[in-house]
Amino acid sequence: MQPIISIRNVVKTFKEGGKALPVLEGITFDIGEEFVAILGPSGCGKTTLLRIIAGLEKADSGEIVFTHKDAQIGFVFQSPTLLPWMTVLENVALPLRVRGMSWKEAEEKARKYLSLVGLQSFENFYPRELSGGMKQRVNIARALAIEPLILLMDEPFSQLDPLTAESLRSEVLDMWQWGVTSVRTIVMVTHNVDEAIFMADRLVIFTARPAKVAAIIPVEIPRPRDRRSPEFQKIEDKVYEYISA
Ligand SMILES: Nc1ncnc2c1ncn2[C@@H]1O[C@H](COP(=O)(O)OP(=O)(O)OP(=O)(O)O)[C@@H](O)[C@H]1O
């Protein structure tokens, strides 16, 4: 596998009120052109690793090596982080403006990605006028609009009702699988074992804090995956062995 991201011996300790909280204890693995899900017990450091990959947080030691030095990275946060005083269109266009694009060009691109997530007729709405699922769609459109090679997602479906979450999962998978976006690599942090097996090519399982890689499990089941199939169940059992260990 040709790596797109190499995570090499990443160590991170937070300092809180004079006390050291070791969070990541030497995380090493490669991510290629694939969909990787990171699973692990609550508070073990999954989000911290994602933030380090995105450059939002600094590792104490170790490194993250990107094969494509100028690769753009999109980030979808757990809860939508839209600016309330801007319309949907302006929210999606903003990161493009920040990158130096004219408003006209930025809005054209924003419209393209809003239509990809099914929100073309909501461009003049404000975030408060949207449902949770629609806000998360805008968040996804905003991350895609910068045309990233790498998409990082932090529990993107966990705040949505089950039906909305399920349709968004399939939509994200479709967009990625059929190559209608620039994204070649997806890294998703999740608590949800079922969601990880449904979506990912490989599962990276972390131990409890301080996190180490406990196991890497490939999911070689053709998509769309049937959660009731014996192969699916077998992987689920394997994951729980590591998670409850
Ligand atoms: N900026 C920070 N300063 C101090 N402690 C932090 C900071 N960010 C995270 N932590 C702590 O580091 C630990 C790991 O947090 P992190 O959010 O990475 O875990 P997680 O595995 O994503 O958790 P969850 O699954 O519950 O979302 C937690 O105990 C958290 O309280």
The ligand as a Tripos MOL2 file, in Angstrom:
@<TRIPOS>MOLECULE
LIG
   31    33     1     0     0
SMALL
NO_CHARGES

@<TRIPOS>ATOM
      1 N1         -6.6570   20.6810   25.0500 N.pl3     1 LIG1
      2 C1         -6.7100   19.7680   26.0240 C.ar      1 LIG1
      3 N2         -6.1810   20.0370   27.2500 N.ar      1 LIG1
      4 C2         -6.2120   19.1230   28.2250 C.ar      1 LIG1
      5 N3         -6.7380   17.8870   28.1100 N.ar      1 LIG1
      6 C3         -7.2670   17.5660   26.9240 C.ar      1 LIG1
      7 C4         -7.2820   18.4740   25.8150 C.ar      1 LIG1
      8 N4         -7.8760   17.8580   24.7580 N.ar      1 LIG1
      9 C5         -8.2140   16.6340   25.1890 C.ar      1 LIG1
     10 N5         -7.8540   16.4570   26.4780 N.ar      1 LIG1
     11 C6         -8.0310   15.2130   27.2600 C.3       1 LIG1
     12 O1         -7.3390   14.1990   26.5770 O.3       1 LIG1
     13 C7         -8.0580   12.9630   26.6420 C.3       1 LIG1
     14 C8         -8.2820   12.4450   25.2490 C.3       1 LIG1
     15 O2         -9.2190   13.2800   24.5880 O.3       1 LIG1
     16 P1         -9.7580   12.9660   23.1200 P.3       1 LIG1
     17 O3        -10.8380   13.9580   22.8750 O.co2     1 LIG1
     18 O4         -8.6400   12.8940   22.1770 O.co2     1 LIG1
     19 O5        -10.3650   11.5080   23.3060 O.3       1 LIG1
     20 P2        -11.3840   10.7000   22.4040 P.3       1 LIG1
     21 O6        -10.8660    9.3210   22.3280 O.co2     1 LIG1
     22 O7        -11.6240   11.4130   21.1200 O.co2     1 LIG1
     23 O8        -12.6650   10.7740   23.3150 O.3       1 LIG1
     24 P3        -14.2110   10.5720   22.9750 P.3       1 LIG1
     25 O9        -14.2780    9.2440   22.3350 O.co2     1 LIG1
     26 O10       -14.8440   10.6150   24.3210 O.co2     1 LIG1
     27 O11       -14.5960   11.7060   22.0740 O.co2     1 LIG1
     28 C9         -9.3380   13.2630   27.4110 C.3       1 LIG1
     29 O12        -9.1400   12.8660   28.7520 O.3       1 LIG1
     30 C10        -9.4740   14.7720   27.3250 C.3       1 LIG1
     31 O13       -10.1190   15.2770   28.4590 O.3       1 LIG1
@<TRIPOS>BOND
     1     1     2 1
     2     2     3 ar
     3     2     7 ar
     4     3     4 ar
     5     4     5 ar
     6     5     6 ar
     7     6     7 ar
     8     6    10 ar
     9     7     8 ar
    10     8     9 ar
    11     9    10 ar
    12    10    11 1
    13    11    12 1
    14    11    30 1
    15    12    13 1
    16    13    14 1
    17    13    28 1
    18    14    15 1
    19    15    16 1
    20    16    17 2
    21    16    18 1
    22    16    19 1
    23    19    20 1
    24    20    21 2
    25    20    22 1
    26    20    23 1
    27    23    24 1
    28    24    25 2
    29    24    26 1
    30    24    27 1
    31    28    29 1
    32    28    30 1
    33    30    31 1
@<TRIPOS>SUBSTRUCTURE
     1 LIG1         1 GROUP 0 **** ****
